[in-house]
Amino acid sequence: MTKIAVIGGGASGLACAIEIMRTVKNKDDVKVTILERLPRVGKKILVTGNGRCNLTNVNASVKNYRGDADFTEYVLNQYPPQSNIVFFNSLGLYTRTEDEGRVYPLSNQASSVLDALRFECARLGIETVCDYRAVHLKTVYTGVTTKIIVNNRDRFDYVVVACGGMACKAHGTDGDAYDLLKMFGHKIISPAPALVSLNCDEFTKALKGVRSICKMNLIIDGEKTLENYGEVQFTDYGLSGIPIMQLSRFVSVSPSNNIYIELDTTPDFTAEEIRKYLYSRRNIDKGICENMLSGIMNKQLCIVLMKECDIQVNGRINELTDNEIEKLADIIKCWKIKIKNSRSFDYAQVTAGGADCSQFNAETMESSLVPNVFCCGEALNIDGDCGGYNLQWAWSSGRLAGNTIAERINNAQN
């Protein structure tokens, strides 16, 4: 009997195990075992998409990935978003496509996605061993073939490392994959938090809870690294929201401590339009300054920006000087905020960094260093944008690894 261990019962591991058992011809001669360190598989799936599970994005392409992004091209071509939608349809789970290509289950419940995967594993006879932490891997030659030994006792013909990165440690991912792969000589690109909020130096807590549509530039060592647009969420520690989280991996991997985000708090207006607006308000309004921008932005944000310009918020609008108007116009269009660092892995959705993809075959997901050892999902040096791209990578890379193993078994049985 051919024995396969899938280490990790997350998205990529479950997809891999299912693909193996669906594809092999002689199912009675194949045993797939999922080794999961938590009491139950798929815990991280339950918290994705705010509990709705944004399971893929119809627009996914290489440009949505970072790290060893080119490695994703073949995988995404073999298992594009539509292929994964059909895959879930075959499990009895149907989906809807929403704004910006995000795909969700019709039930709007992440538990439906996990249940579909669990039920299919049970139907196919896939064994799940929970509370099993794989901490050691090695190969041994039996005189006939090479076996892969897990924890110095369990022997397998194939092993798939699918136990994730370091994000969301509470959900079972704390870097075990890297330790296992290092045992076979694999290089690990230093992991860092991605899709996470940012801590800011000396940030005012007065903006906690405020949300504002902004355009933003990430500035590292004086150079514009990336720009984005969308709703910024102000917190008591700094900045959050999807567009900020998209920028966060560049903060996490940068060695610099000279990092700023420039916020354009009124992206619907040009700089000249803002200046004209401010001068016109001064000419006609004798009210207090804190109300000056209430027609175009959140009042609390207005107060903070005025204080940044040393403007008395209880002063009179019609008494503002030209210099004060100019300073306020400048900061409205370019508020420069010093970034301290990204928040920790405990708050991150995914991991930047991981196993160097140059040591794996993009067409099989197999290690180039050790035959019959595979890796998929977040354990590899690939992280995607927010919006379903990381789960798309998990399903696709897991399915490719599973299909490769199954076809190899089929060929050996012929």
N, C-alpha and C positions, 0 to 999 in steps of 0.2 A: 504493500500500500504506500502511495506517495503522501507524505505529510508536509503540510505547509503551515507555518506560524505567521500570523499577522499581528505584529506588536503594536497595539493601540486600537481601541474601538471607537475612534472618532470618525469624522466624515470620510477621509481618504481610506482608512482601514476597512470600514464597513463596505464602501463601494468596491474596494479591491477583493474582499472575501466573496461578495456576491458575484462579481464578474468571473472569478475563478470557477465557482460551482455552476454558474450558468453556461459556461463555455466548454468545460471538460466533457468529453463524450462518455467515458466510463466513470460515472459518479460514485459507484460503489467501491472503486479502487483509489479514491482520493479523499483525504480528510483535511479540512481546513479548520484551524483553531485560532480564534481571536484571543489574544492575551491582553487583558485590560487591567490597569492598576487600580482603578476605582471600583466601587461596589456595583456600578452599572455603566454600560456603554453609552456614548453619545451625549454626555452631560453638556459639553460645550455647544452642541447643536441647538440645545434648548434655549440658549440665551442670544442666539444670533438674530439680527434684525429686530431687536427689542422684543424678542419672544415670538416674532412672526416668521423668522427664518427666510431671509433674502437668499434663496438657494442658488441663484445664478444671475447673470445679466446678459441679455441677448446681444449686447454690443461688445462683449469681451474680445479683446485682441491683445497682441504682444505689448502694445503701447500702454496697457493698463497695469503692467507689472514692473517691479523694480528688482534689484539684485541681479541674478543671472537671467534676465528677462528673455533673452534670445532662446534659452532652453525651453521656454513654454511653447514656441511656435509649432513644432511638430505635434506636441500633445494636444494643443487646442485645435489643430487641423483634424486630428483623428477623432477627437471627442469635443466638438464645439458645443455651445450652449444648447442648441436644439436637440442634439444627441442626448444630453443629460435630462432635458425636459421629457423626451420620449422614454428615457430610462425610468424616470419617476412615474410617468403614465403607466408603464408596464407593471409597476408596483401597486397600482390602484390609486396613485396620488396625482391629482390634477392641479394645474397652476393658473395664475393670471399674471399678465405683464403690466406693470404700472409705470410711473414716471421714470424717465431716463433709462428704460430698459430693465428695471429691477423686476425679478420674477419671484412671486410668493405662492405658497400653497393656497388653494381656494378656501381652505378652512381658516386661514390667517393664524394658524397655530404651528409653532415649531415642533410641538409634540407629534403632529401628524406626520412630519417628515421622518422623525426618529422612529415612530411606530412602523411606518412603511418599510424602513430598512431592517428593523428588528424582526418583523414578521417574515420578511423574505429570507433572512438568515435562518430562522427557525424552519421554514418550509424546505430550504435546501439542505438542512442537516448540518449547518455550520455550528461548530461547538464554540461557546463563549465561556472563557474562564476569567472571572472577575477577581479583584483583589490579588492580582498576580503582577508583581513588578519585575520586569526583565532588567537585570543589572549586569549581565555578563553574556558575551557572545564569543564563540570560537569555532573553528572548523577542525574536524578530525577525519582522517582517511581510514576507512574500514577495511581496506584491502580490495574492495569492489568499487566503492563510490565514496564521495566526500559528504559527510553530514555536517550540519550546523547545530551546535549545542547551545541551548539557552539555559542560563543559570547552572551550568555544569551538570545538568541532569536530563533535560528534555531534548530529544533528537528530532531534527526535521531535515527534509530534503531541500526546502526553500524557506527563506525568512524574508518578510517584508517589514521594514522599519517605518511605521506610520504613526508614531506617538507624538507628533507635533513639535512645536518649538518651546518657547518659554512664556508666552502670553497666557493670561488667565490661569495662573497656577492652581487656583481653587478648583478648576475643572480638569486637572490631571496632567497639565503640561508644564514640566519644570526642567527641561533640558536633558532628560534621559536619552533621547534619540542621539544627541551629540556624543554622549559618553559611549554609547553602544557602537556608533560608527567609528569613533576614534580607535576602538579596539581592533579595527581592520585597517587602520592607517588613513582613514579619511580626514581631509582637512576641513575645519569648521571656521567659517567666516564669523567673526565675533557677533553674537546676537545682540539686538537692541530693540526696545519697544517701538512698535509702529501702530498707526491708527489709534492715537492716544492724545489726551489733552496736554497742554503746555503750562508749565510753571513760569511765572513772570516775576522779575525783580521789582520789589517795592510796589506791588500792584494794589490799587485801591479796591477795598472790599465794598465800596459804595455801589459798584456796578453789578454785584451778585444778582443773578437772575435776569439781567437785561439781555435781550436778543436784538441783533441788528444786522441787516443785510449790508455786507461790506465787500469791497474789492481789497485784496491784500497781496503784498509782496514779501517773500522771505529773503532777508538780507544776511548773508554770512560773510564776515570779513570785508564788508563794504560792497560785495558783489550780489546782484540779484540772482538768487538760485532758482526760485519758482514763484509763480503767481497763481492766485485762485480767486474764486468769487462764491459768495453764498452767505448763509446765516451764521454769524459768529455768536457764540454764547459766552457771556462774561461770567466768571465764577469768583469765588473769594480767593482763589490761588492764581488765577490767570485766564487763559483762553481755551474754549472748547468749541464744539460744533463740527460738522462734517468737513468743511473746507480747511479748518485748522488741523484736524486729524490727518487729512491728506498730506499736509506739509510736515507732519511730526516726524516721519521716519528720517527726513533729512537733518532735522535737529538732533535726533538720537544718534545718528552715525557720525556726526561731525565732531572733530576734536576741539573745535573752536569754542571760546567763551565770548566771542564777539558776534552775537546773533540777535537780530531784531526782526520784528514784523511791523511793516508799515501798513496801517489801515486807512483806506479811503472810506470814511463813514457815510458819504453821500455819493455813491457811484452813479446815480441817475443824473447828477449835475456835473458840469465842467467846473474847473477852478474859477474861471471868469464868471460863470453864472452864480456861484456861491458868493463871490465878492460883491456882485451887483445886488444880490439878495440881502446881504448884511448891510450894505450902505443904504439900501432902500428902507430896511427896517429902522435903521437909526434915524432916518429923515422923518418918519411918520409915527414912530412908536415911543411913547413916554413911559412905557411899562418897565418892570424890573427885568434885568438881564437874564435871569434863569428861565424866562418864558420866551426868549428871543427866537429859539430854534424849534419850538414845539410843533411848528407846522411841517417840519421836514425830518425830525429825528426824535428818538426817545428823550424825554425831559431829563432823566437822570444822567444820560450820556452827555447831554448839552451842559449840565452843571459841571461834570467832571472835566470836560474839555475847556470850559471857561476857567476853571481853577488852574488847569495846566498852563493857561496863558496869564495867570495872575490877575484875572478880571473879577471884580467883586460881583458875585451873582445877585446880590440884593441892590446893586447900583442901578442907575437908570440907563436904558438903551440909548436914549438920545444924547447921553453924555459920553458915550464911548469915543475914544480918540481914533484917528486914522491908524495909528500904530497898533492899537488893540484889535481893530477890525482886521488888519492884515495878518496879525498873529493868529487870530481865531480862524480866518479863512485857510491859512496854511495848515493848521493842525486838523481841521475838519477833513481836508483832502489827503493829509499825510501825517497820521498820528504814529509816531515811532515808539514802539514798545519793546523794551529789553526783555529777551527771553533767557531765563535761567537754565532750564533744561526741560526735557519731556518728563511726564509722569512715569511711574515705574511699571514693570511688567504686570503688576496686580491690576492695573487699570487699562492695559493695552488689549486691543482686539486681536492683533497678530504680531508676529516676530519678523523683524528685518534681520538678515543674516541667516546662518545655518550651514548645512553641508554644501561644500563647493560642488556645483553641478558639473564642472569639467571632469569630475571623477565618476560620472554616471553617463549612461547611454540614453540620450533623449528619445530614442525610438523604442526603448524597452523599459526604462526606469531601473535597469540593472546596474549594480556597481561595476566599475571597470577594474576594480582591485580584487574583488572576491566574487567568483561565479555563484549564481543562485541566491545572492543577497540583493534585495531591491529596497528602494526608498521612494516615498511619495508624500505629497502634501506639504505641510508647513515646516517639516524637518529640513527641507532643502532651502537653499539661499534664494528664495523667491517670495515676495510679498506683493499683494495686489492693492489696488485702490479700494476705497469703501464703495459698496453698492452691489455686492454679490460676487465680486471677482475672486475673492479668496476661496469661497466654497466652490466656485466653478473650477478653480485649479485643483482643489482637493478631490472632487468627483473624477475629473478627467485624468489626473495623474494616477489616482488609485485604480481606476478602471483599466488604464493602459498597462500598469504593472500586473494586474490580475489577468488580463487577456494574454499577456506575454507568457506568464507561467502556465496558463491553461493550454495554450497552443503548443508549448514545449512538451507538456505532458502528453497531449494528443499525438504529437509526432513520435514520441518515444513508444507509445502504445501501438502504433500502426506496424 
